[in-house]
Amino acid sequence: MEPVEINAGAWYLRALRTDNLMDDRPALRELGETDPDHVGRAACDWTADLRYTWAVCEPTTGELLAEVALRCDTGDVSARARHGHEDAADAATAAVRRFATALELGS
């Protein structure tokens, strides 16, 4: 599947990015992500329908506040948030669970 964006109320979810317009790696490091190819692996996981990962973003700046992931085989959703942005992660988790239900993942 190609990455899809999701509206999660006050936040929006998009695929992780590292390009000339947006680089999520500094924010991911704040989340404790040490894999320098995390964004690339996330893109490959989307293509292989293994795991769908989103950046949970502030809508006006696109800044990554949290990350949420959905395992395609189980339908399990996990999230992690930058300090002070747990509400964004919670809203994103609920939105991704609805997405998983619509796709009938983990059933």
C-alpha positions in Angstrom: 0.0 0.0 0.0 1.1 3.5 -0.7 1.2 5.7 2.5 -2.0 7.5 3.3 -2.6 10.6 5.3 -5.1 10.6 8.1 -6.9 13.5 9.8 -6.9 13.0 13.5 -8.8 16.1 14.6 -6.2 18.8 15.7 -3.4 16.8 14.1 -2.7 15.1 10.8 -0.8 11.9 10.1 1.5 11.5 7.2 4.3 9.2 6.2 7.7 9.8 7.7 9.9 12.1 5.6 13.5 13.0 5.1 13.8 15.1 2.0 14.7 18.7 1.0 11.3 20.0 2.4 10.9 18.0 5.6 13.3 16.0 7.8 11.7 14.0 10.6 15.0 12.5 11.9 15.7 15.2 14.6 12.3 14.8 16.1 12.6 11.0 15.9 15.9 11.3 17.8 13.9 13.1 20.6 11.7 10.0 20.7 14.8 7.8 21.2 15.1 6.5 17.6 18.7 5.6 17.0 18.4 3.8 13.7 19.7 6.3 11.0 17.6 4.5 8.4 14.3 4.4 10.4 12.5 6.6 7.8 13.7 4.4 4.9 12.7 1.2 6.7 9.3 2.7 7.4 8.9 3.4 3.7 9.8 -0.2 2.8 7.5 -1.5 5.4 4.6 0.4 3.9 5.4 -1.0 0.4 5.6 -4.6 1.8 2.4 -4.2 3.9 4.3 -5.1 7.0 3.9 -2.0 9.2 2.4 1.4 8.5 4.1 4.2 10.3 3.0 7.8 10.5 4.4 11.1 11.7 1.8 12.8 13.9 2.1 16.4 12.9 1.2 19.9 13.9 -1.0 21.0 11.0 0.5 24.5 10.4 4.2 23.5 10.4 4.2 19.8 9.7 6.4 19.3 12.7 6.5 15.7 14.0 5.0 15.6 17.5 4.6 11.9 17.8 4.9 8.7 15.8 2.3 6.0 15.5 2.7 2.6 13.9 0.3 -0.2 12.9 1.4 -3.8 12.5 -0.4 -5.2 9.5 -0.3 -8.9 10.7 -1.9 -8.3 14.1 -3.6 -4.9 13.9 -1.6 -3.7 16.9 -1.0 0.0 17.2 1.9 1.6 19.1 2.8 5.2 19.6 5.4 7.4 21.1 5.3 11.1 21.7 7.7 14.0 22.2 7.5 15.4 25.7 4.3 17.4 26.1 2.6 15.9 23.1 1.0 12.8 24.5 -2.5 14.1 23.5 -1.4 14.1 19.8 -0.2 10.4 20.2 -3.5 9.5 21.9 -5.6 11.0 19.1 -3.5 9.5 16.4 -3.7 6.0 18.1 -7.5 6.2 18.0 -7.5 7.3 14.4 -5.1 4.5 13.3 -7.3 2.0 15.2 -10.3 3.1 13.1 -8.1 2.9 10.0 -7.1 -0.7 10.9 -10.7 -1.6 11.6 -11.8 -0.3 8.2 -9.0 -2.4 6.6 -10.0 -5.4 8.7 -6.3 -5.8 9.9 -5.6 -8.2 12.7 -9.0 -9.9 12.3 
